[in-house]
Amino acid sequence: MISSFEERVLELGIDLPVPPASVANYVATYRAGTLLVVSGQLCMDSSANLVARGRVEEDITIEEAVRAARTCGINVLAQVRSALGSLDQVKQIVRLGGFIAASPDFREHARIMNGASDLMVEVFGEQGRHTRSTVGVASLPFQASVEVEAIIEIV
């Protein structure tokens, strides 16, 4: 049995990167009482390279976008660990917000966002089940395909 969320991440073989510094006039995380708000995280790998660039089904496949959403989720977790010192401070993933770069007629936003949502449940079990919004957008910073933000209840 896994005794902590930190151990669960290791068991799943997930390597949480050192989170990047904010690139504009905002903070990556903000603690408000028992809530931690995580700014939107792009689909960047540990070398700060985008894993998916452009619009879904125009420049990348749906499967690539699902993996990009998972990468965004990993970056959310990295920000949480950086802010709190440990994922074991997480009580509940409250909400994820997802932004998917796609054409106006694209309809598979929820499927893509499952990449991040499924990750939260893999790591946190029932405490990873959350509310969610998923929005299609014309473009994202640096031409990223996916961006994910979070609100997390902490102990």
N, CA, C and O atoms as a DFTB+ gen file, in Angstrom:
620 C
 N C O
     1  1       0.845      -1.191       0.000
     2  2       0.000       0.000       0.000
     3  2       0.886       1.248       0.000
     4  3       1.915       1.295       0.673
     5  1       0.470       2.244      -0.758
     6  2       1.222       3.488      -0.842
     7  2       0.881       4.338       0.370
     8  3      -0.291       4.564       0.671
     9  1       1.914       4.810       1.064
    10  2       1.670       5.575       2.276
    11  2       1.637       7.073       2.035
    12  3       1.269       7.830       2.933
    13  1       2.016       7.521       0.834
    14  2       1.989       8.955       0.569
    15  2       1.821       9.212      -0.927
    16  3       2.063       8.348      -1.769
    17  1       1.400      10.427      -1.212
    18  2       1.278      10.831      -2.616
    19  2       2.656      10.941      -3.264
    20  3       2.807      10.674      -4.457
    21  1       3.652      11.330      -2.486
    22  2       5.021      11.385      -3.007
    23  2       5.460       9.995      -3.458
    24  3       6.064       9.851      -4.521
    25  1       5.164       8.978      -2.664
    26  2       5.524       7.607      -3.037
    27  2       4.723       7.150      -4.250
    28  3       5.235       6.409      -5.089
    29  1       3.486       7.583      -4.346
    30  2       2.651       7.199      -5.482
    31  2       3.240       7.740      -6.784
    32  3       3.268       7.036      -7.794
    33  1       3.705       8.976      -6.764
    34  2       4.328       9.567      -7.956
    35  2       5.538       8.738      -8.375
    36  3       5.736       8.477      -9.562
    37  1       6.340       8.330      -7.410
    38  2       7.506       7.494      -7.713
    39  2       7.078       6.148      -8.295
    40  3       7.656       5.673      -9.271
    41  1       6.060       5.542      -7.687
    42  2       5.568       4.252      -8.168
    43  2       5.077       4.341      -9.607
    44  3       5.255       3.406     -10.388
    45  1       4.460       5.465      -9.956
    46  2       3.951       5.666     -11.309
    47  2       5.066       6.037     -12.297
    48  3       4.826       6.116     -13.502
    49  1       6.268       6.261     -11.792
    50  2       7.389       6.611     -12.663
    51  2       7.325       8.033     -13.188
    52  3       7.874       8.334     -14.248
    53  1       6.660       8.906     -12.451
    54  2       6.526      10.297     -12.872
    55  2       7.669      11.105     -12.279
    56  3       7.887      11.098     -11.068
    57  1       8.390      11.796     -13.140
    58  2       9.482      12.658     -12.709
    59  2       8.969      14.099     -12.716
    60  3       8.729      14.674     -13.777
    61  1       8.805      14.674     -11.525
    62  2       8.331      16.052     -11.455
    63  2       9.500      16.998     -11.696
    64  3      10.487      16.962     -10.962
    65  1       9.398      17.847     -12.719
    66  2      10.503      18.753     -13.035
    67  2      10.583      19.907     -12.036
    68  3       9.646      20.158     -11.279
    69  1      11.700      20.590     -12.052
    70  2      11.787      21.860     -11.327
    71  2      10.895      22.820     -12.099
    72  3      11.111      23.036     -13.291
    73  1       9.899      23.397     -11.442
    74  2       8.974      24.247     -12.204
    75  2       9.652      25.524     -12.699
    76  3      10.516      26.083     -12.024
    77  1       9.253      25.970     -13.870
    78  2       9.856      27.193     -14.411
    79  2       9.374      28.424     -13.643
    80  3       8.309      28.416     -13.027
    81  1      10.171      29.460     -13.696
    82  2       9.767      30.738     -13.111
    83  2       8.673      31.361     -13.973
    84  3       8.568      31.069     -15.164
    85  1       7.878      32.204     -13.374
    86  2       6.840      32.922     -14.112
    87  2       7.485      33.783     -15.186
    88  3       8.541      34.377     -14.968
    89  1       6.844      33.846     -16.346
    90  2       7.424      34.582     -17.472
    91  2       6.824      35.977     -17.642
    92  3       7.164      36.684     -18.590
    93  1       5.942      36.373     -16.740
    94  2       5.322      37.697     -16.821
    95  2       5.020      38.173     -15.393
    96  3       5.572      37.642     -14.429
    97  1       4.162      39.153     -15.267
    98  2       3.858      39.760     -13.977
    99  2       2.758      38.985     -13.250
   100  3       1.639      39.477     -13.103
   101  1       3.083      37.773     -12.798
   102  2       2.168      36.936     -12.020
   103  2       2.995      35.963     -11.197
   104  3       4.195      35.810     -11.424
   105  1       2.348      35.305     -10.241
   106  2       3.021      34.284      -9.449
   107  2       2.501      32.922      -9.891
   108  3       1.362      32.799     -10.341
   109  1       3.337      31.909      -9.761
   110  2       2.956      30.564     -10.198
   111  2       1.902      29.952      -9.293
   112  3       1.019      29.230      -9.757
   113  1       1.995      30.241      -7.997
   114  2       1.010      29.728      -7.045
   115  2       0.666      30.814      -6.041
   116  3       1.454      31.725      -5.786
   117  1      -0.532      30.696      -5.477
   118  2      -0.953      31.617      -4.434
   119  2      -1.765      30.836      -3.413
   120  3      -2.724      30.146      -3.758
   121  1      -1.368      30.953      -2.158
   122  2      -2.072      30.264      -1.075
   123  2      -3.062      31.225      -0.432
   124  3      -2.700      32.319       0.002
   125  1      -4.314      30.794      -0.380
   126  2      -5.376      31.563       0.263
   127  2      -6.041      30.650       1.287
   128  3      -6.935      29.875       0.947
   129  1      -5.606      30.742       2.533
   130  2      -6.128      29.857       3.567
   131  2      -5.762      28.418       3.273
   132  3      -4.583      28.074       3.192
   133  1      -6.773      27.576       3.112
   134  2      -6.523      26.161       2.831
   135  2      -6.573      25.839       1.341
   136  3      -6.625      24.672       0.952
   137  1      -6.555      26.874       0.518
   138  2      -6.548      26.654      -0.929
   139  2      -5.217      27.093      -1.529
   140  3      -4.649      28.114      -1.141
   141  1      -4.736      26.309      -2.475
   142  2      -3.577      26.683      -3.266
   143  2      -4.053      26.825      -4.705
   144  3      -4.579      25.877      -5.289
   145  1      -3.867      28.007      -5.269
   146  2      -4.244      28.269      -6.653
   147  2      -2.972      28.179      -7.494
   148  3      -1.969      28.828      -7.194
   149  1      -3.027      27.372      -8.541
   150  2      -1.874      27.184      -9.422
   151  2      -2.193      27.830     -10.763
   152  3      -3.181      27.491     -11.414
   153  1      -1.335      28.770     -11.162
   154  2      -1.500      29.432     -12.458
   155  2      -1.425      28.414     -13.585
   156  3      -0.930      27.302     -13.401
   157  1      -1.917      28.802     -14.741
   158  2      -1.906      27.923     -15.899
   159  2      -0.519      27.407     -16.215
   160  3       0.444      28.171     -16.282
   161  1      -0.427      26.096     -16.411
   162  2       0.832      25.434     -16.739
   163  2       0.764      24.933     -18.175
   164  3      -0.185      24.256     -18.570
   165  1       1.773      25.274     -18.934
   166  2       1.833      24.848     -20.324
   167  2       2.379      23.430     -20.421
   168  3       2.870      22.866     -19.444
   169  1       2.283      22.874     -21.611
   170  2       2.731      21.496     -21.862
   171  2       4.213      21.471     -22.195
   172  3       4.610      21.112     -23.304
   173  1       5.035      21.862     -21.203
   174  2       6.484      21.893     -21.379
   175  2       7.124      20.710     -20.672
   176  3       6.720      20.335     -19.572
   177  1       8.126      20.129     -21.314
   178  2       8.861      19.031     -20.694
   179  2       9.888      19.581     -19.713
   180  3       9.954      20.791     -19.497
   181  1      10.684      18.706     -19.119
   182  2      11.649      19.117     -18.099
   183  2      12.761      19.997     -18.651
   184  3      13.487      20.626     -17.882
   185  1      12.905      20.052     -19.970
   186  2      13.894      20.940     -20.598
   187  2      13.270      22.247     -21.056
   188  3      13.905      23.022     -21.772
   189  1      12.026      22.501     -20.648
   190  2      11.276      23.713     -21.003
   191  2      10.963      23.793     -22.496
   192  3      10.850      24.885     -23.053
   193  1      10.825      22.639     -23.137
   194  2      10.401      22.582     -24.537
   195  2       8.945      22.160     -24.591
   196  3       8.526      21.263     -23.860
   197  1       8.178      22.801     -25.450
   198  2       6.781      22.398     -25.616
   199  2       6.710      20.993     -26.196
   200  3       7.436      20.666     -27.135
   201  1       5.837      20.167     -25.640
   202  2       5.648      18.816     -26.190
   203  2       4.567      18.807     -27.266
   204  3       4.441      17.843     -28.021
   205  1       3.788      19.887     -27.331
   206  2       2.751      20.006     -28.364
   207  2       2.568      21.485     -28.686
   208  3       2.374      22.316     -27.799
   209  1       2.634      21.788     -29.973
   210  2       2.559      23.177     -30.422
   211  2       1.489      23.289     -31.509
   212  3       1.431      22.469     -32.425
   213  1       0.650      24.311     -31.395
   214  2      -0.353      24.571     -32.416
   215  2      -1.720      24.021     -32.051
   216  3      -1.964      23.598     -30.921
   217  1      -2.596      24.039     -33.030
   218  2      -3.985      23.633     -32.817
   219  2      -4.176      22.127     -32.993
   220  3      -3.555      21.483     -33.839
   221  1      -5.060      21.604     -32.156
   222  2      -5.394      20.181     -32.220
   223  2      -6.110      19.894     -33.537
   224  3      -6.974      20.658     -33.966
   225  1      -5.750      18.816     -34.150
   226  2      -6.230      18.301     -35.429
   227  2      -5.773      19.108     -36.631
   228  3      -5.992      18.695     -37.770
   229  1      -5.142      20.251     -36.399
   230  2      -4.518      20.985     -37.500
   231  2      -3.016      20.753     -37.484
   232  3      -2.402      20.473     -38.514
   233  1      -2.426      20.876     -36.279
   234  2      -0.974      20.752     -36.131
   235  2      -0.562      19.514     -35.337
   236  3       0.540      18.997     -35.523
   237  1      -1.432      19.038     -34.458
   238  2      -1.151      17.846     -33.650
   239  2      -2.399      16.971     -33.606
   240  3      -3.506      17.429     -33.889
   241  1      -2.201      15.712     -33.249
   242  2      -3.326      14.775     -33.147
   243  2      -4.004      14.898     -31.783
   244  3      -3.462      15.497     -30.854
   245  1      -5.184      14.325     -31.687
   246  2      -5.884      14.289     -30.398
   247  2      -5.046      13.527     -29.375
   248  3      -4.959      13.946     -28.221
   249  1      -4.436      12.429     -29.771
   250  2      -3.611      11.639     -28.845
   251  2      -2.428      12.441     -28.330
   252  3      -2.085      12.358     -27.151
   253  1      -1.802      13.218     -29.207
   254  2      -0.704      14.082     -28.766
   255  2      -1.212      15.144     -27.794
   256  3      -0.521      15.497     -26.839
   257  1      -2.400      15.645     -28.035
   258  2      -2.979      16.656     -27.145
   259  2      -3.314      16.066     -25.777
   260  3      -3.139      16.736     -24.760
   261  1      -3.793      14.821     -25.738
   262  2      -4.067      14.154     -24.455
   263  2      -2.766      14.038     -23.663
   264  3      -2.745      14.308     -22.462
   265  1      -1.688      13.638     -24.325
   266  2      -0.385      13.543     -23.653
   267  2       0.094      14.925     -23.204
   268  3       0.720      15.054     -22.152
   269  1      -0.199      15.950     -23.995
   270  2       0.175      17.315     -23.615
   271  2      -0.585      17.752     -22.362
   272  3      -0.015      18.407     -21.489
   273  1      -1.858      17.394     -22.270
   274  2      -2.639      17.728     -21.070
   275  2      -2.061      17.020     -19.844
   276  3      -2.013      17.596     -18.757
   277  1      -1.629      15.792     -20.019
   278  2      -0.983      15.065     -18.911
   279  2       0.301      15.785     -18.494
   280  3       0.581      15.918     -17.303
   281  1       1.072      16.245     -19.464
   282  2       2.287      17.001     -19.163
   283  2       1.954      18.269     -18.386
   284  3       2.656      18.616     -17.436
   285  1       0.898      18.958     -18.778
   286  2       0.464      20.134     -18.024
   287  2       0.135      19.744     -16.579
   288  3       0.500      20.452     -15.640
   289  1      -0.551      18.621     -16.413
   290  2      -0.879      18.141     -15.072
   291  2       0.362      17.848     -14.251
   292  3       0.409      18.154     -13.060
   293  1       1.360      17.261     -14.876
   294  2       2.626      17.005     -14.182
   295  2       3.245      18.327     -13.740
   296  3       3.794      18.423     -12.643
   297  1       3.157      19.341     -14.588
   298  2       3.698      20.649     -14.223
   299  2       2.900      21.295     -13.093
   300  3       3.471      21.996     -12.257
   301  1       1.595      21.068     -13.059
   302  2       0.795      21.525     -11.915
   303  2       1.326      20.877     -10.638
   304  3       1.535      21.559      -9.635
   305  1       1.542      19.563     -10.674
   306  2       2.045      18.855      -9.494
   307  2       3.422      19.375      -9.085
   308  3       3.710      19.484      -7.893
   309  1       4.267      19.693     -10.047
   310  2       5.588      20.239      -9.735
   311  2       5.464      21.587      -9.026
   312  3       6.218      21.877      -8.097
   313  1       4.517      22.401      -9.463
   314  2       4.294      23.694      -8.801
   315  2       3.777      23.493      -7.381
   316  3       4.170      24.214      -6.463
   317  1       2.897      22.511      -7.205
   318  2       2.369      22.217      -5.871
   319  2       3.504      21.805      -4.941
   320  3       3.621      22.320      -3.829
   321  1       4.334      20.881      -5.398
   322  2       5.460      20.431      -4.571
   323  2       6.392      21.602      -4.247
   324  3       6.866      21.729      -3.118
   325  1       6.648      22.445      -5.233
   326  2       7.523      23.591      -5.015
   327  2       6.934      24.539      -3.968
   328  3       7.662      25.060      -3.123
   329  1       5.648      24.757      -4.020
   330  2       4.984      25.687      -3.093
   331  2       4.851      25.123      -1.693
   332  3       4.984      25.856      -0.714
   333  1       4.589      23.813      -1.585
   334  2       4.271      23.201      -0.289
   335  2       5.381      22.326       0.278
   336  3       5.355      21.985       1.461
   337  1       6.343      21.963      -0.540
   338  2       7.414      21.089      -0.087
   339  2       7.124      19.615      -0.279
   340  3       8.046      18.799      -0.297
   341  1       5.850      19.260      -0.422
   342  2       5.470      17.850      -0.582
   343  2       4.045      17.751      -1.108
   344  3       3.182      18.551      -0.747
   345  1       3.809      16.771      -1.955
   346  2       2.447      16.497      -2.419
   347  2       1.578      15.944      -1.294
   348  3       0.352      15.922      -1.405
   349  1       2.213      15.498      -0.214
   350  2       1.455      14.963       0.913
   351  2       0.675      16.041       1.654
   352  3      -0.103      15.729       2.555
   353  1       0.871      17.299       1.290
   354  2       0.097      18.399       1.861
   355  2      -1.245      18.589       1.149
   356  3      -2.059      19.414       1.564
   357  1      -1.472      17.828       0.081
   358  2      -2.712      17.926      -0.688
   359  2      -3.823      17.177       0.034
   360  3      -3.667      16.011       0.399
   361  1      -4.934      17.853       0.234
   362  2      -6.127      17.218       0.800
   363  2      -7.084      16.804      -0.311
   364  3      -7.663      15.719      -0.259
   365  1      -7.254      17.671      -1.325
   366  2      -8.211      17.418      -2.393
   367  2      -7.867      18.267      -3.607
   368  3      -7.573      19.454      -3.471
   369  1      -7.902      17.669      -4.788
   370  2      -7.869      18.465      -6.017
   371  2      -9.294      18.984      -6.180
   372  3     -10.222      18.198      -6.373
   373  1      -9.470      20.285      -6.104
   374  2     -10.810      20.886      -6.121
   375  2     -11.280      21.138      -7.549
   376  3     -12.404      20.792      -7.913
   377  1     -10.410      21.744      -8.356
   378  2     -10.820      22.140      -9.701
   379  2      -9.627      22.191     -10.635
   380  3      -8.539      22.615     -10.249
   381  1      -9.841      21.753     -11.873
   382  2      -8.895      21.971     -12.955
   383  2      -9.584      22.806     -14.018
   384  3     -10.772      22.635     -14.290
   385  1      -8.839      23.691     -14.601
   386  2      -9.319      24.448     -15.747
   387  2      -8.397      24.164     -16.914
   388  3      -7.176      24.247     -16.775
   389  1      -8.958      23.831     -18.056
   390  2      -8.149      23.490     -19.211
   391  2      -8.457      24.379     -20.399
   392  3      -9.604      24.758     -20.637
   393  1      -7.415      24.699     -21.133
   394  2      -7.525      25.514     -22.337
   395  2      -6.896      24.728     -23.478
   396  3      -5.736      24.322     -23.402
   397  1      -7.674      24.517     -24.537
   398  2      -7.247      23.693     -25.651
   399  2      -7.238      24.548     -26.915
   400  3      -8.274      25.081     -27.313
   401  1      -6.072      24.681     -27.546
   402  2      -5.974      25.429     -28.796
   403  2      -6.538      24.565     -29.920
   404  3      -6.024      23.485     -30.211
   405  1      -7.604      25.059     -30.545
   406  2      -8.278      24.282     -31.589
   407  2      -9.111      25.210     -32.463
   408  3      -9.341      26.371     -32.125
   409  1      -9.548      24.683     -33.570
   410  2     -10.401      25.454     -34.474
   411  2     -11.797      25.589     -33.861
   412  3     -12.155      24.813     -32.975
   413  1     -12.590      26.563     -34.320
   414  2     -13.919      26.776     -33.747
   415  2     -14.865      25.578     -33.858
   416  3     -15.795      25.461     -33.061
   417  1     -14.649      24.690     -34.824
   418  2     -15.547      23.539     -34.980
   419  2     -15.077      22.283     -34.243
   420  3     -15.716      21.236     -34.355
   421  1     -13.976      22.365     -33.495
   422  2     -13.461      21.227     -32.744
   423  2     -14.405      20.892     -31.591
   424  3     -14.952      21.797     -30.962
   425  1     -14.606      19.584     -31.301
   426  2     -15.587      19.166     -30.298
   427  2     -15.038      18.213     -29.228
   428  3     -15.797      17.796     -28.354
   429  1     -13.766      17.861     -29.264
   430  2     -13.221      16.831     -28.372
   431  2     -12.433      17.394     -27.186
   432  3     -11.523      16.737     -26.681
   433  1     -12.774      18.599     -26.744
   434  2     -12.039      19.249     -25.657
   435  2     -11.986      18.383     -24.396
   436  3     -10.926      18.232     -23.789
   437  1     -13.114      17.824     -24.010
   438  2     -13.179      17.026     -22.775
   439  2     -12.262      15.814     -22.850
   440  3     -11.600      15.470     -21.871
   441  1     -12.223      15.182     -23.986
   442  2     -11.339      14.012     -24.169
   443  2      -9.877      14.387     -23.937
   444  3      -9.126      13.640     -23.310
   445  1      -9.487      15.539     -24.444
   446  2      -8.106      15.995     -24.259
   447  2      -7.833      16.296     -22.795
   448  3      -6.793      15.904     -22.264
   449  1      -8.752      16.986     -22.141
   450  2      -8.552      17.372     -20.742
   451  2      -8.476      16.158     -19.820
   452  3      -7.940      16.248     -18.716
   453  1      -9.010      15.026     -20.271
   454  2      -8.895      13.805     -19.463
   455  2      -7.433      13.435     -19.211
   456  3      -7.138      12.745     -18.236
   457  1      -6.527      13.872     -20.058
   458  2      -5.109      13.610     -19.826
   459  2      -4.645      14.148     -18.488
   460  3      -3.881      13.488     -17.784
   461  1      -5.099      15.339     -18.131
   462  2      -4.748      15.935     -16.834
   463  2      -5.625      15.368     -15.721
   464  3      -5.133      15.068     -14.633
   465  1      -6.912      15.221     -15.986
   466  2      -7.833      14.710     -14.962
   467  2      -7.480      13.292     -14.543
   468  3      -7.466      12.983     -13.351
   469  1      -7.197      12.430     -15.509
   470  2      -6.834      11.047     -15.194
   471  2      -5.570      10.998     -14.345
   472  3      -5.466      10.174     -13.437
   473  1      -4.610      11.871     -14.632
   474  2      -3.378      11.926     -13.851
   475  2      -3.680      12.219     -12.382
   476  3      -3.121      11.579     -11.491
   477  1      -4.557      13.180     -12.133
   478  2      -4.874      13.541     -10.745
   479  2      -5.475      12.356      -9.992
   480  3      -5.162      12.137      -8.822
   481  1      -6.334      11.597     -10.660
   482  2      -6.937      10.425     -10.016
   483  2      -5.893       9.321      -9.838
   484  3      -5.911       8.620      -8.827
   485  1      -4.987       9.156     -10.800
   486  2      -3.913       8.163     -10.656
   487  2      -3.060       8.458      -9.425
   488  3      -2.695       7.541      -8.689
   489  1      -2.747       9.715      -9.200
   490  2      -1.864      10.099      -8.099
   491  2      -2.606      10.155      -6.772
   492  3      -2.104       9.658      -5.763
   493  1      -3.801      10.755      -6.757
   494  2      -4.481      11.048      -5.500
   495  2      -5.693      10.168      -5.218
   496  3      -6.332      10.326      -4.178
   497  1      -6.022       9.256      -6.109
   498  2      -7.198       8.423      -5.902
   499  2      -8.455       9.280      -5.843
   500  3      -8.597      10.221      -6.624
   501  1      -9.363       8.971      -4.935
   502  2     -10.616       9.733      -4.818
   503  2     -10.355      11.203      -4.498
   504  3     -11.155      12.067      -4.858
   505  1      -9.252      11.487      -3.832
   506  2      -8.912      12.876      -3.524
   507  2      -8.475      13.638      -4.777
   508  3      -8.310      14.858      -4.738
   509  1      -8.294      12.936      -5.861
   510  2      -7.940      13.567      -7.122
   511  2      -9.140      13.885      -7.994
   512  3      -9.005      14.572      -9.006
   513  1     -10.330      13.389      -7.610
   514  2     -11.547      13.692      -8.385
   515  2     -11.917      15.145      -8.138
   516  3     -11.887      15.609      -6.999
   517  1     -12.262      15.860      -9.188
   518  2     -12.364      17.314      -9.111
   519  2     -13.461      17.853     -10.026
   520  3     -13.984      17.142     -10.885
   521  1     -13.790      19.110      -9.822
   522  2     -14.632      19.814     -10.778
   523  2     -13.716      20.289     -11.903
   524  3     -12.492      20.295     -11.766
   525  1     -14.335      20.690     -13.023
   526  2     -13.490      21.022     -14.157
   527  2     -14.215      21.896     -15.158
   528  3     -15.429      21.795     -15.336
   529  1     -13.452      22.751     -15.805
   530  2     -13.897      23.491     -16.984
   531  2     -12.880      23.246     -18.079
   532  3     -11.677      23.183     -17.822
   533  1     -13.368      23.107     -19.301
   534  2     -12.490      22.940     -20.451
   535  2     -12.971      23.880     -21.543
   536  3     -14.144      23.866     -21.917
   537  1     -12.060      24.693     -22.047
   538  2     -12.425      25.747     -22.984
   539  2     -11.548      25.653     -24.228
   540  3     -10.335      25.474     -24.128
   541  1     -12.153      25.770     -25.369
   542  2     -11.401      25.857     -26.610
   543  2     -10.995      27.297     -26.863
   544  3     -11.792      28.216     -26.674
   545  1      -9.752      27.492     -27.293
   546  2      -9.232      28.836     -27.555
   547  2      -8.536      28.861     -28.911
   548  3      -8.138      27.823     -29.439
   549  1      -8.398      30.057     -29.462
   550  2      -7.747      30.209     -30.762
   551  2      -6.240      30.000     -30.662
   552  3      -5.624      29.453     -31.576
   553  1      -5.646      30.437     -29.547
   554  2      -4.200      30.260     -29.374
   555  2      -3.856      30.363     -27.896
   556  3      -4.651      30.841     -27.087
   557  1      -2.641      29.901     -27.560
   558  2      -2.114      29.950     -26.193
   559  2      -0.694      30.508     -26.248
   560  3      -0.095      30.557     -27.323
   561  1      -0.144      30.929     -25.107
   562  2       1.219      31.464     -25.111
   563  2       2.218      30.495     -25.742
   564  3       2.135      29.282     -25.555
   565  1       3.159      31.061     -26.491
   566  2       4.231      30.311     -27.146
   567  2       3.712      29.264     -28.136
   568  3       4.447      28.351     -28.510
   569  1       2.468      29.389     -28.555
   570  2       1.803      28.446     -29.453
   571  2       1.603      27.065     -28.820
   572  3       1.501      26.062     -29.526
   573  1       1.546      27.022     -27.481
   574  2       1.266      25.754     -26.796
   575  2      -0.106      25.260     -27.226
   576  3      -0.987      26.051     -27.565
   577  1      -0.276      23.949     -27.208
   578  2      -1.556      23.346     -27.578
   579  2      -2.511      23.246     -26.401
   580  3      -3.729      23.285     -26.579
   581  1      -1.957      23.117     -25.187
   582  2      -2.783      22.904     -23.999
   583  2      -2.192      23.676     -22.825
   584  3      -0.975      23.823     -22.707
   585  1      -3.083      24.171     -21.953
   586  2      -2.703      24.808     -20.704
   587  2      -3.694      24.351     -19.629
   588  3      -4.891      24.236     -19.892
   589  1      -3.189      24.092     -18.417
   590  2      -4.039      23.627     -17.322
   591  2      -3.721      24.428     -16.062
   592  3      -2.557      24.643     -15.722
   593  1      -4.789      24.868     -15.373
   594  2      -4.664      25.562     -14.079
   595  2      -5.391      24.732     -13.020
   596  3      -6.160      23.832     -13.354
   597  1      -5.144      25.039     -11.736
   598  2      -5.738      24.207     -10.684
   599  2      -6.038      25.003      -9.426
   600  3      -5.420      26.029      -9.143
   601  1      -7.009      24.491      -8.683
   602  2      -7.287      24.934      -7.312
   603  2      -7.257      23.676      -6.467
   604  3      -7.938      22.691      -6.754
   605  1      -6.443      23.733      -5.406
   606  2      -6.189      22.538      -4.599
   607  2      -6.405      22.879      -3.127
   608  3      -5.919      23.897      -2.633
   609  1      -7.147      22.002      -2.433
   610  2      -7.294      22.150      -0.980
   611  2      -6.106      21.476      -0.318
   612  3      -5.726      20.360      -0.672
   613  1      -5.528      22.173       0.648
   614  2      -4.339      21.653       1.308
   615  2      -4.597      21.506       2.807
   616  3      -5.516      22.116       3.354
   617  1      -3.766      20.683       3.465
   618  2      -3.914      20.460       4.906
   619  2      -3.184      21.522       5.686
   620  3      -3.194      21.501       6.917
